[in-house]
């Protein structure tokens, strides 16, 4: 799905491209309209057709520069995402690509990401397997040396010690980060907290 809004002819052309709801995480505070673990991946030929449609819009508005930001679900979880990145950059090296991700991609994809993407937003989730969480932090520290990133730290009260350690690690390594409260909009989930002050 692609989100479109009114286009200001004087503003940069930005496309937020939702590659689908499929995600390799299953966070308790993420609703089913944002992610699933079993929905089908978009096929590469469909993705390339969508990219061609985006290019036609860029041409229509006579834009010399444009940005495509990928989101989901988890875009890097789609095995076709990596071939899509290569296709786009081979077709148009001037396009700026960004991604919103949970940061869990494997080591073999790190170079692909840094070769093709110019900025990233990475969310740190604390309900995942310790090995996966360690990989996410390693990816963040590595990526931070190579391109602009912003890290969203999900303020999970059940993992508060780990949350604080992560914030300290990001600060020590000069990683730009934001603190993201969770829970208030999901207080219907059994065992979840409700922050009565609305600040955490």
VOBA-1610 file (N, C-alpha, C; in pm, whole numbers, padded with zeros to 5 digits, always signed):
BEGIN
Unk+00084-00118+00000Unk+00000+00000+00000Unk+00088+00124+00000Unk+00048+00223-00076Unk+00121+00350-00081Unk+00030+00458-00028Unk+00083+00539+00063Unk+00006+00651+00115Unk+00029+00772+00027Unk-00078+00835-00016Unk-00065+00954-00097Unk-00139+01069-00031Unk-00085+01187-00046Unk-00150+01307+00004Unk-00143+01412-00105Unk-00201+01529-00079Unk-00191+01637-00177Unk-00044+01671-00198Unk-00009+01700-00322Unk+00129+01728-00356Unk+00148+01877-00373Unk+00239+01932-00296Unk+00277+02073-00307Unk+00391+02081-00409Unk+00370+02156-00515Unk+00469+02161-00622Unk+00602+02218-00577Unk+00603+02289-00462Unk+00727+02347-00412Unk+00798+02260-00309Unk+00734+02151-00266Unk+00790+02065-00162Unk+00856+01943-00224Unk+00951+01883-00152Unk+01011+01758-00200Unk+00904+01650-00214Unk+00923+01562-00307Unk+00827+01455-00333Unk+00864+01335-00247Unk+00776+01297-00155Unk+00801+01187-00062Unk+00691+01083-00073Unk+00731+00959-00091Unk+00637+00846-00096Unk+00665+00756+00024Unk+00563+00729+00105Unk+00574+00631+00212Unk+00513+00501+00160Unk+00597+00403+00143Unk+00556+00278+00078Unk+00546+00167+00182Unk+00423+00126+00211Unk+00395+00017+00305Unk+00404-00114+00226Unk+00506-00194+00255Unk+00527-00318+00179Unk+00439-00433+00225Unk+00357-00412+00324Unk+00269-00518+00373Unk+00280-00536+00523Unk+00189-00615+00581Unk+00182-00630+00726Unk+00271-00739+00782Unk+00332-00820+00697Unk+00413-00932+00745Unk+00529-00881+00830Unk+00544-00940+00950Unk+00652-00900+01040Unk+00705-01023+01111Unk+00836-01026+01137Unk+00896-01137+01209Unk+00889-01119+01360Unk+00838-01003+01408Unk+00813-00981+01549Unk+00663-00995+01576Unk+00628-01013+01702Unk+00488-01023+01741Unk+00467-00948+01872Unk+00495-00817+01869Unk+00489-00735+01990Unk+00345-00724+02041Unk+00328-00737+02171Unk+00194-00738+02230Unk+00121-00606+02211Unk+00194-00497+02193Unk+00134-00365+02182Unk+00111-00322+02038Unk+00144-00409+01943Unk+00122-00378+01801Unk-00005-00447+01754Unk-00102-00369+01710Unk-00232-00424+01675Unk-00227-00502+01544Unk-00326-00587+01522Unk-00329-00674+01405Unk-00344-00597+01274Unk-00390-00473+01280Unk-00398-00396+01155Unk-00263-00340+01115Unk-00160-00357+01201Unk-00025-00313+01168Unk+00067-00430+01133Unk+00038-00550+01184Unk+00129-00660+01153Unk+00058-00795+01162Unk+00110-00890+01086Unk+00074-01031+01099Unk+00203-01112+01082Unk+00197-01238+01124Unk+00313-01326+01107Unk+00300-01418+00987Unk+00185-01414+00919Unk+00164-01513+00813Unk+00105-01458+00684Unk+00088-01327+00673Unk+00035-01273+00548Unk+00138-01291+00437Unk+00094-01303+00312Unk+00189-01329+00203Unk+00280-01210+00176Unk+00400-01239+00130Unk+00492-01134+00088Unk+00449-01082-00049Unk+00468-00953-00071Unk+00448-00898-00204Unk+00555-00955-00296Unk+00514-00994-00417Unk+00608-01053-00512Unk+00691-00943-00579Unk+00810-00981-00624Unk+00901-00882-00680Unk+00842-00813-00802Unk+00776-00887-00889Unk+00720-00822-01009Unk+00611-00722-00972Unk+00535-00750-00866Unk+00434-00654-00819Unk+00501-00529-00762Unk+00609-00549-00688Unk+00681-00437-00631Unk+00742-00349-00739Unk+00796-00411-00842Unk+00856-00335-00951Unk+00749-00256-01027Unk+00631-00315-01044Unk+00520-00242-01108Unk+00480-00121-01025Unk+00479-00138-00894Unk+00445-00026-00806Unk+00550+00084-00816Unk+00676+00044-00822Unk+00782+00142-00839Unk+00765+00219-00970Unk+00728+00151-01077Unk+00704+00218-01206Unk+00590+00318-01194Unk+00488+00283-01115Unk+00377+00376-01092Unk+00427+00500-01018Unk+00513+00481-00917Unk+00570+00594-00843Unk+00646+00685-00938Unk+00727+00625-01026Unk+00804+00705-01121Unk+00713+00788-01211Unk+00598+00733-01247Unk+00505+00807-01333Unk+00451+00930-01260Unk+00430+00918-01129Unk+00386+01033-01050Unk+00496+01139-01041Unk+00618+01092-01020Unk+00731+01185-01014Unk+00742+01263-01145Unk+00727+01193-01255Unk+00734+01257-01387Unk+00619+01354-01406Unk+00500+01315-01360Unk+00382+01400-01374Unk+00402+01533-01303Unk+00463+01528-01186Unk+00484+01650-01108Unk+00618+01718-01137Unk+00689+01661-01237Unk+00815+01722-01282Unk+00913+01746-01166Unk+00929+01643-01085Unk+01019+01652-00970Unk+01157+01599-01009Unk+01260+01675-00975Unk+01396+01631-01001Unk+01450+01544-00889Unk+01394+01559-00769Unk+01437+01481-00655Unk+01315+01418-00587Unk+01331+01296-00541Unk+01222+01234-00467Unk+01278+01128-00372Unk+01196+01099-00271Unk+01235+01004-00166Unk+01128+00896-00154Unk+01171+00774-00138Unk+01081+00663-00108Unk+01121+00608+00029Unk+01028+00611+00123Unk+01050+00554+00257Unk+00970+00426+00270Unk+01037+00316+00296Unk+00971+00186+00309Unk+00930+00161+00454Unk+00812+00103+00471Unk+00763+00069+00604Unk+00682-00060+00594Unk+00618-00099+00703Unk+00538-00221+00704Unk+00446-00221+00825Unk+00422-00340+00881Unk+00498-00462+00888Unk+00648-00435+00902Unk+00723-00533+00860Unk+00869-00521+00861Unk+00921-00538+00720Unk+00959-00428+00655Unk+00999-00436+00514Unk+01119-00527+00489Unk+01216-00529+00582Unk+01336-00610+00558Unk+01308-00759+00574Unk+01191-00794+00626Unk+01153-00935+00640Unk+01107-00994+00507Unk+01068-00907+00413Unk+01027-00954+00281Unk+01152-00988+00201Unk+01170-01115+00161Unk+01292-01151+00087Unk+01306-01075-00044Unk+01197-01023-00098Unk+01202-00948-00224Unk+01243-00802-00204Unk+01244-00757-00079Unk+01281-00618-00052Unk+01422-00587-00102Unk+01513-00681-00082Unk+01654-00658-00115Unk+01674-00647-00265Unk+01604-00730-00342Unk+01612-00719-00488Unk+01543-00592-00537Unk+01439-00550-00466Unk+01373-00425-00501Unk+01467-00307-00483Unk+01541-00304-00372Unk+01639-00197-00350Unk+01737-00189-00465Unk+01792-00304-00504Unk+01890-00307-00613Unk+01828-00261-00744Unk+01706-00304-00770Unk+01638-00265-00894Unk+01618-00114-00901Unk+01571-00056-00791Unk+01544+00088-00790Unk+01672+00168-00810Unk+01775+00133-00736Unk+01899+00210-00747Unk+01968+00191-00882Unk+01953+00073-00942Unk+02006+00052-01077Unk+01927+00133-01179Unk+01798+00145-01157Unk+01712+00218-01249Unk+01729+00369-01235Unk+01739+00415-01110Unk+01750+00560-01086Unk+01840+00585-00966Unk+01968+00605-00989Unk+02063+00627-00878Unk+02037+00755-00799Unk+01953+00845-00852Unk+01930+00973-00784Unk+01823+00966-00676Unk+01740+00860-00677Unk+01633+00852-00579Unk+01691+00829-00439Unk+01632+00894-00339Unk+01672+00874-00200Unk+01581+00769-00138Unk+01641+00665-00081Unk+01564+00558-00018Unk+01584+00560+00133Unk+01475+00539+00206Unk+01479+00529+00351Unk+01398+00409+00396Unk+01414+00370+00521Unk+01341+00254+00572Unk+01309+00273+00719Unk+01189+00229+00756Unk+01150+00217+00896Unk+01147+00068+00928Unk+01223+00026+01029Unk+01250-00116+01047Unk+01268-00150+01195Unk+01258-00281+01225Unk+01288-00326+01361Unk+01436-00362+01377Unk+01512-00348+01270Unk+01657-00365+01279Unk+01707-00507+01290Unk+01625-00604+01255Unk+01661-00744+01281Unk+01723-00815+01161Unk+01755-00741+01054Unk+01811-00806+00936Unk+01941-00877+00971Unk+01974-00979+00891Unk+02095-01057+00914Unk+02219-00989+00858Unk+02334-01043+00896Unk+02463-00982+00860Unk+02481-00970+00709Unk+02432-01068+00632Unk+02454-01065+00487Unk+02382-00947+00420Unk+02283-00889+00489Unk+02208-00778+00430Unk+02259-00640+00473Unk+02352-00637+00567Unk+02399-00508+00619Unk+02458-00420+00508Unk+02544-00477+00425Unk+02608-00397+00319Unk+02506-00355+00215Unk+02413-00444+00183Unk+02307-00408+00088Unk+02230-00286+00135Unk+02203-00285+00264Unk+02127-00174+00321Unk+02208-00044+00311Unk+02331-00048+00354Unk+02411+00075+00355Unk+02447+00120+00214Unk+02451+00029+00118Unk+02480+00066-00021Unk+02362+00135-00089Unk+02240+00110-00040Unk+02121+00156-00112Unk+02035+00255-00035Unk+02037+00248+00097Unk+01949+00331+00179Unk+02027+00450+00233Unk+01962+00566+00240Unk+02030+00688+00284Unk+01991+00732+00425Unk+01883+00679+00481Unk+01846+00707+00619Unk+01755+00596+00669Unk+01753+00580+00803Unk+01672+00472+00860Unk+01617+00513+00996Unk+01496+00465+01023Unk+01437+00473+01157Unk+01426+00330+01209Unk+01485+00305+01323Unk+01488+00171+01379Unk+01421+00171+01516Unk+01327+00081+01537Unk+01260+00069+01666Unk+01318-00049+01743Unk+01348-00024+01871Unk+01399-00131+01957Unk+01283-00185+02041Unk+01254-00313+02022Unk+01146-00381+02094Unk+01208-00482+02190Unk+01151-00495+02309Unk+01217-00571+02415Unk+01152-00706+02445Unk+01049-00744+02371Unk+00984-00872+02396Unk+01048-00986+02316Unk+01146-00954+02232Unk+01202-01054+02142Unk+01311-01139+02208Unk+01354-01240+02138Unk+01460-01330+02182Unk+01589-01251+02207Unk+01662-01282+02314Unk+01786-01209+02345Unk+01886-01205+02230Unk+01896-01313+02153Unk+01989-01316+02040Unk+01948-01214+01935Unk+01817-01206+01909Unk+01766-01111+01810Unk+01788-00968+01860Unk+01762-00944+01989Unk+01782-00809+02044Unk+01927-00766+02035Unk+02019-00859+02059Unk+02161-00827+02048Unk+02196-00793+01904Unk+02140-00867+01807Unk+02164-00839+01666Unk+02113-00701+01629Unk+01995-00665+01681Unk+01938-00532+01653Unk+02032-00423+01701Unk+02081-00435+01824Unk+02171-00333+01878Unk+02302-00326+01798Unk+02354-00441+01759Unk+02476-00442+01676Unk+02451-00374+01542Unk+02335-00401+01482Unk+02300-00337+01354Unk+02290-00186+01371Unk+02232-00143+01482Unk+02218+00001+01508Unk+02356+00067+01519Unk+02443+00008+01598Unk+02575+00068+01620Unk+02656+00070+01491Unk+02643-00033+01411Unk+02714-00038+01283Unk+02658+00064+01185Unk+02525+00068+01175Unk+02460+00158+01080Unk+02484+00304+01116Unk+02491+00332+01245Unk+02509+00470+01291Unk+02641+00529+01243Unk+02739+00445+01212Unk+02868+00492+01163Unk+02865+00521+01013Unk+02754+00483+00947Unk+02754+00488+00801Unk+02647+00578+00740Unk+02537+00599+00811Unk+02431+00684+00755Unk+02344+00739+00868Unk+02266+00845+00839Unk+02181+00904+00943Unk+02072+00806+00988Unk+02061+00787+01118Unk+01954+00702+01171Unk+01890+00770+01291Unk+01768+00728+01320Unk+01701+00764+01444Unk+01646+00636+01504Unk+01668+00618+01632Unk+01624+00496+01699Unk+01507+00528+01792Unk+01399+00454+01778Unk+01285+00464+01869Unk+01299+00355+01975Unk+01313+00396+02100Unk+01322+00301+02211Unk+01184+00285+02271Unk+01127+00165+02259Unk+00994+00139+02311Unk+01003+00121+02463Unk+00933+00206+02538Unk+00944+00208+02684Unk+00857+00099+02746Unk+00911-00021+02747Unk+00839-00140+02793Unk+00866-00160+02942Unk+00763-00141+03025Unk+00783-00146+03170Unk+00824-00284+03221Unk+00789-00391+03149Unk+00828-00525+03192Unk+00976-00553+03166Unk+01041-00465+03095Unk+01184-00481+03062Unk+01259-00352+03095Unk+01221-00290+03207Unk+01267-00154+03235Unk+01419-00144+03250Unk+01481-00243+03315Unk+01626-00241+03330Unk+01696-00246+03195Unk+01644-00329+03108Unk+01701-00342+02973Unk+01679-00214+02892Unk+01563-00152+02910Unk+01535-00025+02843Unk+01639+00079+02882Unk+01665+00091+03012Unk+01761+00189+03060Unk+01903+00160+03009Unk+01941+00033+03007Unk+02073-00005+02956Unk+02086+00031+02808Unk+01978+00011+02733Unk+01980+00042+02590Unk+01996+00192+02567Unk+01922+00272+02645Unk+01933+00417+02633Unk+02076+00463+02664Unk+02135+00405+02769Unk+02273+00441+02804Unk+02369+00404+02692Unk+02349+00286+02631Unk+02434+00243+02520Unk+02424+00340+02401Unk+02302+00380+02369Unk+02282+00472+02257Unk+02346+00607+02285Unk+02331+00654+02408Unk+02391+00783+02444Unk+02544+00776+02440Unk+02601+00666+02487Unk+02746+00651+02486Unk+02802+00650+02344Unk+02722+00604+02249Unk+02766+00593+02110Unk+02710+00703+02021Unk+02655+00808+02084Unk+02602+00924+02010Unk+02501+00886+01903Unk+02412+00794+01939Unk+02305+00754+01848Unk+02182+00839+01876Unk+02131+00907+01775Unk+02010+00987+01791Unk+01894+00893+01822Unk+01820+00923+01929Unk+01712+00832+01967Unk+01595+00909+02028Unk+01479+00845+02023Unk+01356+00899+02081Unk+01299+00794+02174Unk+01234+00841+02281Unk+01169+00750+02376Unk+01022+00743+02341Unk+00972+00621+02320Unk+00835+00601+02272Unk+00752+00531+02379Unk+00660+00604+02444Unk+00571+00540+02542Unk+00480+00438+02471Unk+00456+00327+02535Unk+00362+00228+02484Unk+00269+00189+02597Unk+00151+00141+02561Unk+00062+00088+02663Unk-00068+00164+02679Unk-00063+00298+02676Unk-00185+00373+02702Unk-00297+00341+02604Unk-00261+00321+02478Unk-00365+00293+02379Unk-00399+00145+02372Unk-00332+00063+02453Unk-00356-00081+02451Unk-00386-00135+02589Unk-00454-00054+02672Unk-00479-00099+02809Unk-00587-00206+02818Unk-00646-00242+02702Unk-00741-00352+02701Unk-00670-00488+02704Unk-00538-00488+02679Unk-00462-00612+02681Unk-00437-00652+02826Unk-00473-00775+02861Unk-00460-00821+02999Unk-00314-00813+03043Unk-00292-00756+03160Unk-00158-00749+03215Unk-00078-00629+03168Unk-00135-00549+03078Unk-00062-00434+03027Unk-00085-00315+03118Unk+00006-00219+03117Unk-00006-00109+03210Unk-00081+00009+03150Unk-00137+00090+03235Unk-00196+00216+03192Unk-00131+00327+03273Unk-00066+00419+03202Unk+00000+00530+03266Unk-00101+00640+03290Unk-00143+00658+03414Unk-00249+00754+03444Unk-00205+00899+03421Unk-00074+00922+03424Unk-00026+01059+03401Unk-00011+01088+03252Unk-00008+00983+03170Unk+00001+01003+03025Unk+00136+01048+02976Unk+00241+01024+03055Unk+00372+01071+03013Unk+00472+00956+02995Unk+00435+00834+03031Unk+00530+00725+03016Unk+00458+00592+03008
//
